């Protein structure tokens, strides 16, 4: 054992650069995987933790006021009912805009089921009739801490000041402002004061189920028992959980996928380096065997060495994740910073240990093949494998025909005269190139989100709301403002899906005559009043395909719609069914528009149009920019940049291995060439041409494979997140060319120093060495 | 052999015998030359006790054929050999006679295609590679012409490696290494990297490494093949001294002057034993080794 360790340590000292490189890339991969693990866990964990701690309800039913809910507690599979609570929706100022807030009337003692978990301040107190407790993310969105005063605007335009008594966590709703309305709790008396003047409040009831898997069935039963017309909206625990994990999950998946690809690349690089090292040390290994090393000991020696390097990498990577993670941009940094504070920290730590362990195992395991080869090195000194003799390759002969310089011809021959070996080298180099191409594809996709929002279903740059203006006036105002190309009136309403297991958002926007410019990935646009387009999330939810008919129920009215196309839907997890506004026409004409989506003329400045609209309406038009998913995904760019750096390092390690292999393979040939009269410079050129051509082949293979893989992966991600496939952008040709140029330049530059050293070594030494 | 050299001689070192002598009577040197055609059928039924009693090494009908790309070269073609305890045998022959192949087979570095080998009374030709490795640690030390040392390790590590392998503690290994290097005049080179030493120094370190476990048998394959005359003299002196301490040595060389250091010379030709004679019975009459000659001159 001691003897093996001593050899392994001496060998690492003899090639510090390579050992350091392997350790570094291992560390980088460990960091990536650990941060990915934390993100994926963090994405799920807070909700899960809060849900169990607060005895959360699995289903929330938003009902018309006056609905009798006694039937709910008698339903099969329902353990307990939360509420019903009376509710009223108010708005509070949040930054430059407004935040809708749902206030629930609860008692002065926190409810038993779905109990809000107080995080700061105190609970409601009858002595403070104007007190409100806000859900934590809603409080943050509204910029209100415990003790602050909050001006709430009621639905009928009155303003009333409430005092924030505390903030609390709940598993009832997703994080604000992505999930609206935000949530607050008040005493019944307060609700009466801020509720609608006619006293018509809403009602909300939560169901805690015996088996969470029965959610769909429970919703169906509840809607049947209460009457479909009385159920305004249903939210389930799955929806809340998904809402909370959206961003972190996407990043976590991205990091995880890249981490795994990098792990494969690192494993191959480590195996290549180990194999090359074994071949370079055949003499030493034979000697060790003569001294009395058994084959098993030689195998162990190589494996221990790589396990030690991997272990160092894992330790470094763990430290890197702990130190670097918190300074990364939102949402990565905060998630990693919270890592240790969470009650689930132990789970996260064990996850990190698993990530480290997997990396350690993989890197040590791939050393097994070179180690096995080392074990089989004959103990008789001076015996080398039979050299494969090959004629000049076609490429080389072609080069000779073209009267190219000899260095180029010989380099070309060197690169490919052993097809299997050359193929393996090309494949190993191609993997990082492929991963870089995928990374560039992700980058280009984000660029596409920003540069062409209309292609991801966001043709409108602004939305306008005007509670105090008539629809006709708004339409005239919008049409008359320069820079506005078109304005589409829209409404959004909740619709129950068949089986009444949950609600989806039904959006009426544009008309059959003037359809909204959806970004259609499949099928065609809306041409008739009974036609609809749907997001991928909705198609998956309802198990339908484009071309089929669906039945949904809004406010008790069943509607049968023909899904004629699939639109890219960045909102509501793609669970969006879109029709023309005229399709929602009731007995008394089309419903009043809730908002207008404003499509700008090409080249128009969003902020200028916004200011012009605000001025033209005298401030009565509330115009806001449409949120772009790219805004929330800024951290993706940091992640992608970091990964490209790691992949570059891996490529560098592969290049070093390839160079060492090339030099060792041709050590004697180079001696012969020099004896024949090649100058040292020409000899260096032979070697660099060899690696350069190998890299060129690898870059070609990597890019050609990376382009479809990138498209497929991004579309897969789009599909699974509900946005739908069809969002993938292709890396820009410039970026690809730059990647290729950098890779080939590195391949030409990396071997220069060792090749020059080999070229200047005495010819006799080179001739004797084999 | 003269023993007039002072204790300051870096190669010879002080005269105190570091290795405990194995007490045994000196064997008579004269032996009948083995006929070239000695057939394997002449093998005694019970090996181990040869005609002279203590055979450390006993070889019968050893055959080894090297095959490469269709052509086959019979490197050894039925070699018989007995080496008694304490003997210093030189194996001579022209290039391609099978000298090195024989040595590799004796050390278990290579497998014979036929024939038997007994080492200290134990049949070893069928041993697995791992068993051979275990055997080499304790019983066989080997020195080659080239690539004797692990190039990336220090001199100290190179010497300690076999000791550690044989189960010595780090402290024991260090003590033995310090003694041996001191004796070979290399104490100040302990921290040097092996690749940085001169050829002669490398061979001396290689000897130290081969002897650190005090093996019963030392195999040396052209240990002076790439050295100048001064280094050659140093190495041969060391070999002679180890022989005097009771060690059994088999030395392969194509250099008659080097072979003259030994007390018995076995000549190989085309894979067969062509001659086997004690040096004292050689026509020269007086047993003068190269070491002696050089020492007289120097």
Interface residues (C-beta under 8 A of the other chain):
Chain A: X2 X3 X6 X7 X10 X11 X13 X14 X283 X284 X286 X287 X288 X289 X290 X291 X292 X293 X294 X295 X296 X297 X378 X379 X380 X381 X382 X386
Chain B: X68 X69 X104 X107 X108 X109 X110 X129 X130 X133 X134 X136 X137 X142 X144 X146 X147 X148 X149 X150 X151 X152 X153 X154 X157 X160 X161 X162 X164 X165 X166 X170 X209
